[in-house]
Amino acid sequence: MAVFYNTDELRSFNNTVITIGTFDGVHLGHLTILQQVVAHAKELGGESIVLTFEPHPRKLLFPDQTIKIITPLAEKIKLITQAGIDHVFVVPFTQSFAALSAEAYVKDFLVKHLQPKGIVIGYDHQFGHDRAGNIKLLQAYESELGFKVYEIPAKQIEDAAVSSTKIRNALTGGHVNDANKMLGRRYCLTGSVVSGAQLGRTLGFPTANIKPTDAEQIIPGNGVYAIQAIIAGDTYNGMMNIGIRPTVSNELSLHIEAHLFDFNRDIYNQSIEVVFVERLRNEQRFPSLDALKAQLNTDAVNAKRALGIL
């Protein structure tokens, strides 16, 4: 497996079958596409390649719109390769690339650099300047340029009932259970452990304060979650609060705090991967610290049940 970040790094490939897209989330709908790319490449005795873009095209095309991502680039590459794809080409999405006509995109970019024998593409995929290219244009070039277009039909995509937008909305609303079903795996957030006010210690629930590695990755909506945390390759069970801590603070800044069960290691400045298992409740204000502590004890029981350790 190789990852390429510009055309100068590309080499000659053997009977390539490609697909193209942002693949944010690498969700169940995406996996149906990737499985077909792998299958067609095997039929041809060739190599499978995914073309994806960095940054997300909408950031360049619609700079006034905010878009949060589901999978940072490193995770996206990992998930794509785990699906059986041979290579990933991370295409720099620049103004000059966005300005390519649909015809130039096909002839001077795809064919020139990848020599595809097969292109697997959704029925509604559009490309090139002003999104003028579509599957019909690719099909018109099949005999001339020596590739075959494999269409992902509307029904197959619709049957997956999944889209990156639906997953973003689910995560933003805190509905990680729904997001996990659409992803086909549990949502993960990677960050580093930073120092905090250590208020959790006074309640008997010390927490690791987490700063996300990628500021553009979606943070699930405010609330309490059952989680697993991966630190230096080891997995620990715990619970997490995301929110403004209304009982103990008047600040409106967002805090991401994980309490790990039966854990007493110093992990400041270490990398941590948080795996969201289940949402337990909304964040709320309590009348006293004693009431908050009582709720935290209840949360711990509920988290352990959700994690299957109680």
C-alpha positions as a Markdown table, in Angstrom:
| # | Residue | x | y | z |
|---|---|---|---|---|
| 1 | Met | 0.0 | 0.0 | 0.0 |
| 2 | Ala | 1.2 | 3.5 | -0.8 |
| 3 | Val | -0.1 | 7.0 | -0.2 |
| 4 | Phe | 0.6 | 9.7 | -2.7 |
| 5 | Tyr | 0.2 | 13.4 | -2.1 |
| 6 | Asn | 1.0 | 14.9 | -5.5 |
| 7 | Thr | 1.4 | 13.8 | -9.1 |
| 8 | Asp | 5.2 | 13.8 | -9.0 |
| 9 | Glu | 5.0 | 10.9 | -6.5 |
| 10 | Leu | 2.9 | 8.7 | -8.7 |
| 11 | Arg | 4.4 | 5.8 | -10.6 |
| 12 | Ser | 3.1 | 3.6 | -13.3 |
| 13 | Phe | 0.3 | 1.3 | -12.2 |
| 14 | Asn | -1.0 | -2.1 | -13.4 |
| 15 | Asn | -4.6 | -2.2 | -14.7 |
| 16 | Thr | -5.8 | 0.4 | -12.2 |
| 17 | Val | -9.4 | 0.6 | -11.1 |
| 18 | Ile | -10.2 | 3.9 | -9.4 |
| 19 | Thr | -12.9 | 5.8 | -7.5 |
| 20 | Ile | -13.1 | 9.4 | -6.6 |
| 21 | Gly | -14.6 | 11.3 | -3.7 |
| 22 | Thr | -14.1 | 13.1 | -0.4 |
| 23 | Phe | -15.1 | 9.9 | 1.6 |
| 24 | Asp | -15.5 | 11.8 | 4.8 |
| 25 | Gly | -16.5 | 9.3 | 7.4 |
| 26 | Val | -15.7 | 6.2 | 5.2 |
| 27 | His | -19.2 | 5.1 | 6.2 |
| 28 | Leu | -21.3 | 2.1 | 5.1 |
| 29 | Gly | -22.3 | 3.8 | 1.9 |
| 30 | His | -18.7 | 4.5 | 1.0 |
| 31 | Leu | -17.7 | 0.9 | 1.9 |
| 32 | Thr | -20.1 | -0.4 | -0.8 |
| 33 | Ile | -18.2 | 1.6 | -3.3 |
| 34 | Leu | -14.8 | 0.6 | -2.1 |
| 35 | Gln | -15.8 | -3.1 | -2.1 |
| 36 | Gln | -16.7 | -2.8 | -5.8 |
| 37 | Val | -13.4 | -1.1 | -6.6 |
| 38 | Val | -11.5 | -3.9 | -4.9 |
| 39 | Ala | -13.6 | -6.6 | -6.7 |
| 40 | His | -13.1 | -5.0 | -10.2 |
| 41 | Ala | -9.4 | -4.6 | -9.6 |
| 42 | Lys | -9.1 | -8.3 | -8.7 |
| 43 | Glu | -11.0 | -9.2 | -11.9 |
| 44 | Leu | -8.4 | -7.3 | -13.9 |
| 45 | Gly | -5.5 | -8.5 | -11.9 |
| 46 | Gly | -4.8 | -4.9 | -11.2 |
| 47 | Glu | -4.5 | -2.3 | -8.5 |
| 48 | Ser | -7.2 | -0.4 | -6.7 |
| 49 | Ile | -6.8 | 3.4 | -6.1 |
| 50 | Val | -8.9 | 5.9 | -4.2 |
| 51 | Leu | -8.6 | 9.5 | -5.1 |
| 52 | Thr | -9.6 | 11.8 | -2.2 |
| 53 | Phe | -9.1 | 15.5 | -1.6 |
| 54 | Glu | -7.3 | 17.7 | 0.9 |
| 55 | Pro | -8.6 | 20.1 | 2.0 |
| 56 | His | -12.3 | 19.2 | 1.8 |
| 57 | Pro | -13.5 | 20.8 | -1.5 |
| 58 | Arg | -16.3 | 22.7 | 0.2 |
| 59 | Lys | -13.7 | 24.7 | 2.2 |
| 60 | Leu | -12.3 | 26.1 | -1.0 |
| 61 | Leu | -15.5 | 26.4 | -3.0 |
| 62 | Phe | -17.6 | 27.8 | -0.2 |
| 63 | Pro | -15.2 | 29.6 | 2.1 |
| 64 | Asp | -18.0 | 31.3 | 4.0 |
| 65 | Gln | -19.6 | 28.0 | 5.0 |
| 66 | Thr | -18.3 | 26.1 | 8.0 |
| 67 | Ile | -17.8 | 22.4 | 7.6 |
| 68 | Lys | -16.7 | 20.1 | 10.3 |
| 69 | Ile | -15.2 | 16.8 | 9.3 |
| 70 | Ile | -15.9 | 13.2 | 10.5 |
| 71 | Thr | -12.6 | 11.7 | 9.7 |
| 72 | Pro | -9.3 | 13.5 | 9.8 |
| 73 | Leu | -7.0 | 12.6 | 6.9 |
| 74 | Ala | -4.8 | 10.1 | 8.7 |
| 75 | Glu | -7.9 | 8.2 | 9.9 |
| 76 | Lys | -9.6 | 8.4 | 6.5 |
| 77 | Ile | -6.5 | 6.8 | 4.8 |
| 78 | Lys | -6.4 | 4.1 | 7.5 |
| 79 | Leu | -10.0 | 3.2 | 7.0 |
| 80 | Ile | -9.8 | 3.2 | 3.2 |
| 81 | Thr | -6.8 | 0.8 | 3.2 |
| 82 | Gln | -8.5 | -1.4 | 5.8 |
| 83 | Ala | -11.3 | -1.8 | 3.2 |
| 84 | Gly | -8.8 | -3.5 | 0.9 |
| 85 | Ile | -7.8 | -0.6 | -1.3 |
| 86 | Asp | -4.2 | -0.8 | -2.6 |
| 87 | His | -3.3 | 2.9 | -2.8 |
| 88 | Val | -4.7 | 6.3 | -1.8 |
| 89 | Phe | -4.0 | 9.4 | -3.8 |
| 90 | Val | -4.6 | 12.5 | -1.7 |
| 91 | Val | -5.2 | 15.2 | -4.4 |
| 92 | Pro | -4.4 | 18.7 | -3.3 |
| 93 | Phe | -7.6 | 20.6 | -3.9 |
| 94 | Thr | -6.4 | 24.0 | -5.1 |
| 95 | Gln | -7.9 | 26.8 | -7.1 |
| 96 | Ser | -6.1 | 25.7 | -10.2 |
| 97 | Phe | -7.4 | 22.1 | -9.8 |
| 98 | Ala | -10.9 | 23.3 | -9.2 |
| 99 | Ala | -10.7 | 25.4 | -12.4 |
| 100 | Leu | -10.0 | 22.3 | -14.6 |
| 101 | Ser | -12.7 | 21.7 | -17.2 |
| 102 | Ala | -14.4 | 18.4 | -17.0 |
| 103 | Glu | -12.6 | 17.3 | -20.2 |
| 104 | Ala | -9.2 | 18.3 | -18.9 |
| 105 | Tyr | -9.9 | 16.6 | -15.6 |
| 106 | Val | -10.5 | 13.3 | -17.4 |
| 107 | Lys | -7.8 | 13.5 | -20.0 |
| 108 | Asp | -5.0 | 15.5 | -18.5 |
| 109 | Phe | -5.5 | 14.4 | -14.9 |
| 110 | Leu | -7.1 | 11.0 | -14.5 |
| 111 | Val | -5.9 | 9.3 | -17.7 |
| 112 | Lys | -2.5 | 11.0 | -17.9 |
| 113 | His | -1.5 | 10.2 | -14.3 |
| 114 | Leu | -3.4 | 7.0 | -13.5 |
| 115 | Gln | -4.2 | 5.2 | -16.8 |
| 116 | Pro | -7.3 | 3.7 | -15.4 |
| 117 | Lys | -8.9 | 0.6 | -16.8 |
| 118 | Gly | -11.9 | 1.0 | -14.6 |
| 119 | Ile | -13.6 | 3.9 | -12.9 |
| 120 | Val | -16.2 | 3.1 | -10.2 |
| 121 | Ile | -18.5 | 6.1 | -9.7 |
| 122 | Gly | -21.9 | 7.0 | -8.2 |
| 123 | Tyr | -24.7 | 7.8 | -10.6 |
| 124 | Asp | -24.8 | 11.4 | -9.4 |
| 125 | His | -21.0 | 12.1 | -9.2 |
| 126 | Gln | -20.0 | 15.5 | -10.7 |
| 127 | Phe | -16.6 | 16.9 | -11.4 |
| 128 | Gly | -14.6 | 19.6 | -13.2 |
| 129 | His | -15.2 | 23.3 | -13.3 |
| 130 | Asp | -18.7 | 24.3 | -12.3 |
| 131 | Arg | -19.3 | 20.5 | -11.8 |
| 132 | Ala | -19.9 | 20.2 | -15.5 |
| 133 | Gly | -18.7 | 16.6 | -15.7 |
| 134 | Asn | -20.8 | 13.5 | -14.9 |
| 135 | Ile | -21.0 | 9.8 | -15.5 |
| 136 | Lys | -22.4 | 10.3 | -19.0 |
| 137 | Leu | -19.3 | 12.3 | -20.0 |
| 138 | Leu | -17.1 | 9.5 | -18.6 |
| 139 | Gln | -19.1 | 6.9 | -20.5 |
| 140 | Ala | -18.6 | 8.9 | -23.7 |
| 141 | Tyr | -14.8 | 8.6 | -23.3 |
| 142 | Glu | -14.8 | 4.8 | -22.6 |
| 143 | Ser | -13.7 | 3.6 | -26.0 |
| 144 | Glu | -11.5 | 6.5 | -26.8 |
| 145 | Leu | -9.5 | 6.5 | -23.6 |
| 146 | Gly | -9.6 | 2.8 | -22.8 |
| 147 | Phe | -11.4 | 2.5 | -19.6 |
| 148 | Lys | -14.7 | 1.1 | -18.4 |
| 149 | Val | -17.1 | 3.0 | -16.2 |
| 150 | Tyr | -18.8 | 1.0 | -13.4 |
| 151 | Glu | -21.9 | 2.8 | -12.2 |
| 152 | Ile | -23.0 | 2.7 | -8.6 |
| 153 | Pro | -26.8 | 2.8 | -9.1 |
| 154 | Ala | -29.1 | 5.1 | -7.1 |
| 155 | Lys | -30.9 | 2.2 | -5.4 |
| 156 | Gln | -27.7 | 0.8 | -4.0 |
| 157 | Ile | -26.6 | 4.1 | -2.5 |
| 158 | Glu | -30.2 | 4.8 | -1.2 |
| 159 | Asp | -30.4 | 1.3 | 0.3 |
| 160 | Ala | -27.5 | 2.2 | 2.5 |
| 161 | Ala | -29.5 | 5.1 | 3.9 |
| 162 | Val | -26.3 | 6.7 | 4.8 |
| 163 | Ser | -24.7 | 10.1 | 4.0 |
| 164 | Ser | -21.9 | 12.1 | 5.5 |
| 165 | Thr | -24.4 | 14.9 | 6.1 |
| 166 | Lys | -26.7 | 12.6 | 8.1 |
| 167 | Ile | -23.7 | 11.5 | 10.2 |
| 168 | Arg | -22.5 | 15.0 | 10.9 |
| 169 | Asn | -26.0 | 16.0 | 12.0 |
| 170 | Ala | -26.3 | 12.9 | 14.2 |
| 171 | Leu | -22.9 | 13.7 | 15.9 |
| 172 | Thr | -23.7 | 17.4 | 16.3 |
| 173 | Gly | -26.9 | 16.4 | 18.0 |
| 174 | Gly | -25.1 | 14.0 | 20.3 |
| 175 | His | -26.8 | 11.0 | 18.7 |
| 176 | Val | -23.6 | 8.8 | 18.6 |
| 177 | Asn | -25.6 | 5.6 | 18.6 |
| 178 | Asp | -27.2 | 6.6 | 15.3 |
| 179 | Ala | -23.9 | 7.9 | 13.9 |
| 180 | Asn | -22.2 | 4.6 | 14.8 |
| 181 | Lys | -24.8 | 2.6 | 13.0 |
| 182 | Met | -24.3 | 4.6 | 9.8 |
| 183 | Leu | -20.5 | 4.5 | 10.1 |
| 184 | Gly | -20.5 | 0.8 | 10.7 |
| 185 | Arg | -18.1 | 1.4 | 13.6 |
| 186 | Arg | -17.8 | 3.6 | 16.7 |
| 187 | Tyr | -17.0 | 7.2 | 16.2 |
| 188 | Cys | -13.5 | 8.2 | 17.4 |
| 189 | Leu | -12.0 | 11.5 | 18.5 |
| 190 | Thr | -8.2 | 11.9 | 18.8 |
| 191 | Gly | -6.5 | 14.4 | 20.9 |
| 192 | Ser | -3.9 | 15.1 | 23.6 |
| 193 | Val | -4.3 | 15.3 | 27.3 |
| 194 | Val | -3.8 | 18.8 | 28.7 |
| 195 | Ser | -3.9 | 20.2 | 32.2 |
| 196 | Gly | -7.2 | 21.4 | 33.6 |
| 197 | Ala | -8.6 | 22.8 | 36.8 |
| 198 | Gln | -8.6 | 19.4 | 38.5 |
| 199 | Leu | -12.1 | 19.9 | 39.8 |
| 200 | Gly | -13.0 | 16.3 | 39.1 |
| 201 | Arg | -10.5 | 15.1 | 41.7 |
| 202 | Thr | -12.4 | 17.0 | 44.5 |
| 203 | Leu | -15.5 | 15.0 | 43.5 |
| 204 | Gly | -13.7 | 11.6 | 43.4 |
| 205 | Phe | -13.8 | 11.6 | 39.6 |
| 206 | Pro | -10.4 | 12.7 | 38.2 |
| 207 | Thr | -10.6 | 13.6 | 34.5 |
| 208 | Ala | -8.3 | 13.8 | 31.5 |
| 209 | Asn | -8.9 | 17.1 | 29.7 |
| 210 | Ile | -8.6 | 16.5 | 26.0 |
| 211 | Lys | -7.6 | 18.9 | 23.3 |
| 212 | Pro | -8.6 | 17.5 | 19.8 |
| 213 | Thr | -5.8 | 17.0 | 17.4 |
| 214 | Asp | -7.8 | 18.3 | 14.5 |
| 215 | Ala | -9.7 | 21.5 | 15.3 |
| 216 | Glu | -12.0 | 20.8 | 12.4 |
| 217 | Gln | -13.2 | 17.4 | 13.5 |
| 218 | Ile | -16.7 | 17.1 | 14.8 |
| 219 | Ile | -17.1 | 17.0 | 18.6 |
| 220 | Pro | -20.3 | 15.2 | 19.6 |
| 221 | Gly | -23.0 | 17.4 | 21.2 |
| 222 | Asn | -22.9 | 18.3 | 24.8 |
| 223 | Gly | -23.7 | 15.4 | 27.2 |
| 224 | Val | -22.3 | 12.4 | 29.0 |
| 225 | Tyr | -21.1 | 9.4 | 27.2 |
| 226 | Ala | -19.8 | 5.9 | 27.8 |
| 227 | Ile | -16.4 | 5.6 | 26.1 |
| 228 | Gln | -13.3 | 3.6 | 25.6 |
| 229 | Ala | -10.0 | 5.4 | 25.6 |
| 230 | Ile | -6.9 | 4.1 | 23.7 |
| 231 | Ile | -3.6 | 5.3 | 25.2 |
| 232 | Ala | -0.3 | 3.9 | 23.9 |
| 233 | Gly | -2.1 | 0.9 | 22.4 |
| 234 | Asp | -3.9 | 0.0 | 25.6 |
| 235 | Thr | -7.7 | 0.3 | 25.9 |
| 236 | Tyr | -9.5 | 1.6 | 29.0 |
| 237 | Asn | -13.2 | 2.0 | 29.9 |
| 238 | Gly | -14.6 | 5.2 | 31.1 |
| 239 | Met | -17.1 | 8.0 | 30.7 |
| 240 | Met | -16.9 | 11.5 | 29.2 |
| 241 | Asn | -18.5 | 14.8 | 29.7 |
| 242 | Ile | -18.6 | 17.3 | 26.8 |
| 243 | Gly | -19.9 | 20.7 | 27.6 |
| 244 | Ile | -19.6 | 23.9 | 29.7 |
| 245 | Arg | -19.7 | 22.4 | 33.2 |
| 246 | Pro | -22.6 | 24.6 | 34.3 |
| 247 | Thr | -22.6 | 23.3 | 38.0 |
| 248 | Val | -19.0 | 24.3 | 38.6 |
| 249 | Ser | -18.3 | 27.2 | 36.2 |
| 250 | Asn | -19.8 | 30.3 | 34.7 |
| 251 | Glu | -17.6 | 30.0 | 31.6 |
| 252 | Leu | -19.1 | 29.2 | 28.2 |
| 253 | Ser | -15.9 | 27.5 | 26.9 |
| 254 | Leu | -16.2 | 23.9 | 25.8 |
| 255 | His | -14.6 | 21.2 | 27.9 |
| 256 | Ile | -14.0 | 17.6 | 26.9 |
| 257 | Glu | -13.2 | 15.5 | 29.9 |
| 258 | Ala | -12.8 | 11.8 | 30.3 |
| 259 | His | -12.9 | 9.8 | 33.5 |
| 260 | Leu | -11.3 | 6.4 | 33.1 |
| 261 | Phe | -12.3 | 3.6 | 35.5 |
| 262 | Asp | -9.6 | 2.2 | 37.9 |
| 263 | Phe | -7.0 | 4.4 | 36.3 |
| 264 | Asn | -4.3 | 6.4 | 38.0 |
| 265 | Arg | -1.5 | 7.0 | 35.5 |
| 266 | Asp | 0.0 | 10.4 | 34.6 |
| 267 | Ile | -0.9 | 10.9 | 30.9 |
| 268 | Tyr | -0.4 | 14.6 | 30.5 |
| 269 | Asn | 0.7 | 15.5 | 27.0 |
| 270 | Gln | 0.1 | 12.0 | 25.7 |
| 271 | Ser | -2.1 | 11.1 | 22.7 |
| 272 | Ile | -5.5 | 9.7 | 23.4 |
| 273 | Glu | -8.2 | 8.2 | 21.1 |
| 274 | Val | -11.7 | 8.4 | 22.5 |
| 275 | Val | -14.2 | 5.8 | 21.2 |
| 276 | Phe | -17.8 | 6.8 | 21.7 |
| 277 | Val | -19.9 | 3.8 | 22.8 |
| 278 | Glu | -23.2 | 5.2 | 24.0 |
| 279 | Arg | -24.8 | 8.5 | 25.0 |
| 280 | Leu | -26.0 | 8.4 | 28.6 |
| 281 | Arg | -27.7 | 11.8 | 29.2 |
| 282 | Asn | -27.7 | 15.5 | 28.5 |
| 283 | Glu | -25.4 | 17.9 | 30.4 |
| 284 | Gln | -27.3 | 19.6 | 33.1 |
| 285 | Arg | -26.8 | 22.0 | 36.0 |
| 286 | Phe | -27.1 | 20.6 | 39.6 |
| 287 | Pro | -28.1 | 22.5 | 42.7 |
| 288 | Ser | -25.0 | 21.4 | 44.6 |
| 289 | Leu | -21.7 | 19.6 | 44.3 |
| 290 | Asp | -23.2 | 16.8 | 46.3 |
| 291 | Ala | -26.0 | 16.4 | 43.8 |
| 292 | Leu | -23.4 | 16.4 | 41.0 |
| 293 | Lys | -21.3 | 13.8 | 42.7 |
| 294 | Ala | -24.4 | 11.6 | 43.2 |
| 295 | Gln | -25.2 | 11.8 | 39.5 |
| 296 | Leu | -21.6 | 11.0 | 38.6 |
| 297 | Asn | -21.9 | 7.8 | 40.6 |
| 298 | Thr | -25.1 | 6.9 | 38.7 |
| 299 | Asp | -23.4 | 7.8 | 35.4 |
| 300 | Ala | -20.5 | 5.5 | 36.2 |
| 301 | Val | -22.9 | 2.6 | 36.8 |
| 302 | Asn | -24.7 | 3.3 | 33.6 |
| 303 | Ala | -21.5 | 3.7 | 31.6 |
| 304 | Lys | -20.2 | 0.3 | 32.9 |
| 305 | Arg | -23.5 | -1.3 | 31.9 |
| 306 | Ala | -23.3 | 0.2 | 28.4 |
| 307 | Leu | -19.7 | -1.0 | 28.2 |
| 308 | Gly | -20.7 | -4.5 | 29.3 |
| 309 | Ile | -18.4 | -4.5 | 32.4 |
| 310 | Leu | -21.2 | -4.5 | 35.0 |
